[in-house]
Amino acid sequence: MAIFFPAAWFVGDKLLPQLRKIEHLAGGQDTVLAILLGLVMLFAWAAEALGSVADITGAYLLGIVVARYTDEEHVVHHGSSALAYAFVVPVFFVNIGLEANVTTLGAAPLFTIIMVALAIAGKVVGCSVGALAMRLSWREALQIGAGMTARGEVALVMIATGRAAGLVHDTLFTSTIMMALITTLITPPLLRLAFAQRKTPPVEERSAVIEAAE
């Protein structure tokens, strides 16, 4: 791991600046998108085969390098969104859902409730503390914490990887899926509460405040 991360960062840092030359020679962004998607697969394979970490880590690392050191992130976003959200993502979610066994929740309902509660509290408290450390207000910190509550693809990728490796039993697998679903559904109401405007005081009260201030 200690060798893989700096090596992957170095390789990405040296390869990505060449994309502009390739785009100029190829005369379009389709070639750049194809090369970037190929690099994503290569980094994902290298992360698991050479770096002893999950394949998603390699893809994430390349994404950071692309976003920080080139201006090609828009090519990836616009080019892959249609393919991902029209085909790959729905297939992934359907496959995960079909593998879930809801009847196993009856064996450990308290465990699922605690997992959901900790997932919500962990994001709200953890992200709020980070926001406060950056000198944001309490209201802004809570807004960030509420917005970060939802868990989706990454949590499901992790639990699916663990189950494929034989490390996760059916109860934990289904409970995690329920946690991801509930936290995703509860995020919009939490955001509405966090961004709710305070009631404007009556005209008489505002006048009294202004007069006192003067």
C-alpha positions in Angstrom: 0.0 0.0 0.0 2.8 2.4 0.9 4.3 1.9 -2.6 1.1 1.8 -4.5 -0.4 5.2 -3.5 2.5 7.4 -4.3 3.3 5.4 -7.5 -0.3 5.6 -8.7 -0.4 9.3 -8.0 3.0 9.8 -9.9 1.8 7.8 -12.9 -1.5 9.7 -13.0 0.2 13.0 -12.7 2.5 12.2 -15.6 -0.1 10.7 -17.9 -2.9 13.1 -17.6 -1.2 16.2 -19.0 -0.7 14.3 -22.2 -4.5 14.1 -22.7 -4.6 17.6 -24.2 -2.1 16.6 -26.9 -4.1 13.4 -27.6 -7.3 15.5 -27.8 -5.7 17.9 -30.2 -4.4 15.1 -32.4 -7.6 13.1 -32.3 -9.8 16.1 -33.0 -12.4 15.4 -30.3 -13.1 14.5 -26.7 -14.4 11.0 -27.4 -10.9 9.7 -27.5 -10.0 11.4 -24.2 -13.1 9.9 -22.6 -12.2 6.4 -23.8 -8.6 6.8 -22.5 -9.8 8.1 -19.1 -12.3 5.2 -18.8 -9.5 2.8 -19.6 -7.3 4.4 -17.0 -10.1 4.1 -14.4 -10.3 0.3 -15.1 -6.5 0.0 -15.0 -6.2 1.9 -11.7 -9.1 -0.1 -10.2 -7.3 -3.4 -11.2 -3.9 -2.1 -9.9 -5.4 -1.1 -6.6 -6.7 -4.6 -5.9 -4.0 -6.7 -7.6 -0.9 -4.6 -6.7 -2.0 -2.3 -3.8 -4.0 -4.7 -1.7 -6.9 -2.3 -1.4 -10.4 -2.3 -2.9 -10.7 -1.6 -6.6 -12.9 1.4 -6.0 -10.0 3.0 -4.2 -7.9 3.1 -7.4 -10.7 4.6 -9.4 -11.3 7.2 -6.7 -7.6 8.1 -6.6 -7.5 8.7 -10.4 -10.6 10.9 -10.1 -8.8 13.1 -7.6 -5.8 13.4 -9.8 -8.0 14.3 -12.8 -10.0 16.9 -10.8 -6.9 18.5 -9.4 -4.3 18.5 -12.2 -6.3 18.7 -15.4 -9.4 20.4 -16.8 -10.7 17.2 -18.3 -13.1 16.4 -15.4 -16.0 17.9 -17.4 -15.3 15.4 -20.2 -15.6 12.5 -17.8 -18.7 13.9 -16.1 -20.7 14.7 -19.3 -19.5 11.7 -21.2 -20.0 9.0 -18.6 -23.2 10.3 -16.9 -25.5 9.1 -19.7 -24.0 5.6 -19.7 -23.8 5.3 -16.0 -27.2 6.5 -15.0 -29.0 5.0 -17.9 -27.5 1.5 -17.7 -24.7 0.7 -15.3 -26.1 2.2 -12.1 -29.7 0.8 -12.5 -28.3 -2.6 -13.2 -26.1 -2.4 -10.1 -28.9 -1.4 -7.8 -31.3 -4.0 -9.1 -28.6 -6.7 -8.7 -28.0 -5.6 -5.1 -31.7 -5.5 -4.4 -32.3 -8.9 -5.7 -29.6 -10.3 -3.4 -31.1 -8.8 -0.3 -33.3 -11.0 1.9 -35.7 -8.8 3.9 -36.8 -11.7 6.1 -33.4 -11.7 7.8 -34.2 -8.3 9.3 -36.5 -10.0 11.7 -33.5 -11.8 13.3 -31.9 -8.6 14.4 -34.3 -5.6 14.2 -32.5 -3.7 17.0 -29.2 -4.0 15.1 -30.7 -2.4 12.0 -32.2 0.4 14.0 -28.9 1.1 15.8 -27.0 1.0 12.5 -29.4 3.6 10.9 -29.2 5.8 14.0 -25.4 5.7 14.1 -25.2 6.4 10.4 -27.3 9.5 10.7 -25.7 10.7 13.9 -22.2 10.0 12.6 -22.6 12.1 9.5 -24.5 15.0 11.1 -22.1 15.2 14.1 -18.9 14.4 12.2 -19.4 16.7 9.3 -20.8 19.5 11.6 -17.6 19.3 13.7 -15.5 19.5 10.6 -17.5 22.5 9.4 -17.2 24.2 12.8 -13.5 23.6 12.7 -13.4 25.6 9.4 -15.2 28.5 11.3 -18.6 28.0 9.7 -21.7 28.9 11.8 -23.7 26.3 13.7 -26.5 26.6 11.1 -24.1 26.1 8.2 -22.5 23.2 10.0 -25.9 21.5 10.5 -26.8 22.1 6.9 -23.5 20.4 5.7 -24.1 17.5 8.2 -27.7 17.0 6.9 -26.6 17.1 3.3 -23.9 14.4 3.9 -26.3 12.0 5.6 -27.3 10.1 2.5 -25.3 7.0 1.8 -25.6 5.3 -1.6 -23.3 3.7 -4.1 -20.1 3.6 -2.0 -21.7 1.9 1.0 -23.4 -0.6 -1.3 -20.1 -1.3 -3.2 -18.3 -1.9 0.1 -21.0 -4.3 1.4 -21.2 -6.1 -1.9 -17.4 -6.6 -2.0 -17.4 -7.9 1.6 -20.2 -10.3 0.8 -18.4 -11.6 -2.3 -15.4 -12.2 -0.2 -17.5 -14.2 2.3 -17.0 -11.7 5.1 -20.6 -10.4 5.4 -23.6 -12.5 6.4 -27.1 -12.0 5.1 -28.3 -10.0 8.1 -25.5 -7.5 7.9 -25.9 -7.3 4.1 -29.6 -6.6 4.2 -29.3 -4.2 7.2 -26.7 -2.2 5.3 -29.0 -1.9 2.3 -31.8 -0.7 4.5 -29.4 1.8 6.1 -28.4 3.2 2.7 -32.1 3.4 1.6 -33.3 5.1 4.8 -30.5 7.6 5.0 -31.1 8.5 1.3 -34.8 9.0 1.9 -34.4 11.0 5.1 -31.8 13.5 3.7 -34.3 15.8 1.8 -36.5 16.3 5.0 -33.4 17.0 7.0 -32.2 19.5 4.5 -35.6 21.3 4.5 -35.4 21.6 8.3 -31.8 22.7 8.2 -32.5 25.4 5.6 -35.9 26.4 7.0 -36.0 30.2 7.4 -36.8 31.6 10.8 -40.2 33.3 11.1 -40.0 37.0 10.6 -41.0 38.9 13.8 -44.1 41.1 13.6 -43.7 44.7 12.4 -44.3 46.1 16.0 -41.5 43.8 17.4 -39.1 44.8 14.7 -39.8 48.4 15.2 -39.2 48.1 18.9 -35.8 46.3 18.3 -34.7 49.0 15.8 -35.7 51.7 18.2 -33.9 50.1 21.1 -30.8 49.6 18.9 -30.9 53.3 18.0 
